[in-house]
Amino acid sequence: MSDCADDCRLPGRRQFLRDATTAVASIMAALSASPREAVALPLSLGDAVGTKGDELTYSFPTVDGVTIDRGNEVILVRWKGQVYAFNLSCPHKNTALKWVEADSRFQCPKHKSKYRPDGTFMSGKATRNMDRFSVRRVGKNVVVNVGTLFRSDKQAALWTSARATG
């Protein structure tokens, strides 16, 4: 005879599926969003602090966030210790991208393409990642070369390396 009696009944099919779905969703959420990523990245508007030919100089961001320089059509992002500079236009149809602060992502308002803070394509009509400018750190500044734009589909290695650490 079993020691279990009535206390060891197996859950019904619906209860099992509900519990399994909750468990999988919890695990997926834990794996996909660390506490650092879960915080919304703030948006600010800014301008280059210096220019020399095709090179624009910005203060090196000290915290994660997004700065949009509308005049030069540059998006500067610090995310997870890396700094990226992007073209303001969506690579799909050149519409100005918008920052969705609550979701920490970029989105094209015209065709709804979505991108991570590092410019990686998530979903929508676009067929590639956001275009990155060449960047380098110079002391307390980051220099963005707006004459050197990398496309992930044609210059994958250059696109991947177009970032500054800080």
C-alpha positions in Angstrom: 0.0 0.0 0.0 1.2 3.5 -0.8 2.1 6.1 1.8 0.7 8.7 -0.5 -3.1 8.2 -0.3 -5.1 11.2 -1.5 -2.3 13.8 -1.1 -0.3 12.6 -4.1 -2.9 13.0 -6.8 -1.4 14.2 -10.1 -2.7 17.6 -11.3 -5.2 17.6 -14.1 -4.1 18.4 -17.7 -5.2 22.0 -17.6 -3.5 22.7 -14.3 -0.3 21.0 -15.6 -0.3 23.1 -18.8 -0.9 26.3 -16.9 1.9 25.5 -14.4 4.3 24.5 -17.2 3.6 27.6 -19.2 4.2 29.8 -16.2 7.5 28.1 -15.5 8.7 28.4 -19.1 7.7 32.0 -19.2 9.5 32.8 -16.0 12.7 31.1 -17.2 12.6 32.9 -20.6 12.1 36.2 -18.9 15.0 35.5 -16.5 17.3 34.5 -19.4 16.4 37.3 -21.7 16.5 40.4 -19.5 19.1 40.9 -16.8 18.2 43.6 -14.2 20.6 46.0 -16.0 18.7 45.5 -19.3 15.3 45.7 -17.7 15.8 49.4 -16.8 14.6 51.8 -19.5 17.5 53.6 -21.2 16.9 57.4 -21.0 16.7 59.6 -24.1 18.3 63.0 -24.4 18.8 65.4 -27.3 22.4 66.6 -27.9 24.8 68.2 -30.3 28.4 67.5 -31.2 30.9 69.5 -29.0 33.3 69.7 -31.9 33.6 69.1 -35.6 36.5 68.6 -38.0 35.6 67.6 -41.5 33.6 64.4 -41.3 34.4 63.8 -37.7 32.0 64.9 -34.9 33.1 64.9 -31.3 30.7 64.1 -28.4 31.3 63.8 -24.7 31.8 60.2 -23.9 28.6 58.9 -22.3 29.3 57.8 -18.7 26.0 56.0 -18.2 23.8 53.8 -20.5 21.4 55.9 -22.5 20.5 57.3 -25.9 21.5 60.7 -27.3 20.0 61.9 -30.6 21.7 64.7 -32.6 19.0 65.7 -35.1 21.1 68.3 -36.8 23.8 65.8 -37.7 21.4 62.8 -38.0 23.4 60.8 -35.5 22.2 58.5 -32.7 24.8 57.9 -30.0 24.1 55.0 -27.6 25.9 53.7 -24.6 24.7 50.2 -23.7 26.4 47.5 -21.6 29.7 49.4 -21.6 29.8 49.9 -25.4 29.2 53.1 -27.3 27.7 53.0 -30.8 26.9 55.7 -33.3 24.1 55.1 -35.8 22.6 56.9 -38.8 19.3 58.4 -37.7 17.5 56.9 -40.7 15.9 53.4 -40.8 17.8 51.2 -43.2 14.5 50.1 -44.8 13.1 53.4 -46.3 15.2 56.1 -44.6 12.5 57.3 -42.2 13.9 58.8 -39.0 14.0 56.2 -36.2 12.3 56.8 -32.9 13.5 55.7 -29.4 10.9 53.8 -27.4 12.2 54.4 -23.9 9.8 52.1 -22.1 10.9 49.1 -24.2 14.6 50.2 -24.6 14.5 49.8 -28.4 14.4 51.8 -31.6 11.4 51.6 -33.9 10.7 52.9 -37.4 7.3 54.8 -37.2 6.6 54.1 -40.8 6.9 50.3 -41.2 7.4 49.3 -37.5 10.9 47.7 -37.8 12.3 47.3 -34.3 16.0 47.3 -33.2 17.9 46.7 -30.0 20.0 49.4 -28.5 23.1 48.0 -30.2 21.3 48.4 -33.6 20.5 44.7 -34.1 17.4 44.1 -36.1 14.5 42.5 -34.1 11.5 42.5 -36.4 9.6 44.4 -39.1 10.1 45.1 -42.8 13.8 46.0 -42.6 16.2 43.4 -43.9 19.3 44.4 -41.9 20.6 46.0 -38.7 20.8 49.8 -38.2 23.7 51.4 -40.1 26.7 52.2 -37.8 29.2 55.0 -38.1 32.9 54.4 -37.3 33.7 55.5 -33.7 36.7 55.8 -31.5 37.4 57.0 -28.0 39.7 59.9 -27.5 40.2 60.7 -23.9 36.8 61.9 -22.4 35.3 62.1 -25.9 34.0 59.8 -28.6 34.7 60.7 -32.2 32.1 59.7 -34.8 33.2 59.6 -38.5 30.0 60.4 -40.4 31.8 59.8 -43.6 32.3 56.1 -42.8 29.0 54.3 -42.5 28.9 50.5 -42.2 26.0 48.2 -43.3 25.7 44.9 -41.5 24.8 43.0 -44.7 27.8 44.2 -46.7 30.5 44.9 -44.1 29.7 42.6 -41.3 33.1 42.6 -39.6 33.4 46.4 -39.8 29.8 46.8 -38.6 30.5 44.6 -35.6 33.7 46.4 -34.7 32.2 49.9 -35.0 32.0 50.6 -31.3 34.0 52.2 -28.5 34.5 50.6 -25.1 34.0 52.5 -21.9 
